[in-house]
Structure formats: structure tokens, C-alpha cells
């Protein structure tokens, strides 16, 4: 009985939860990658 109720609750939660997949994060992910790959600023010493 316990496992049946547990499985039902897992299935119910999975149907209501929306997970952002990697291919759905397009612009935000591209901006993060661009920021990470960008050349660092050249700092001038005093």
C-alpha cells in the first residue's frame, strides 16, 4: 500500500513540475557561454 501511494505521488508531481531543458534555455545559455569564453580585460598596472 505504501509504495502504491508513493508512486502515485511521484507521478502526480512529475506531471505538474516543469523542467527547463538545455535546448529551451537558448538566449540565456548562449549569453552565459559568451561571457565565459570572452577575453579578459587587459588591466593596466599603475
Secondary structure, DSSP 8 states (H G I E B T S, - for coil): -HHHHHHHHHHHHHHH-----GGG-HHHHHHHHHHHHS--------
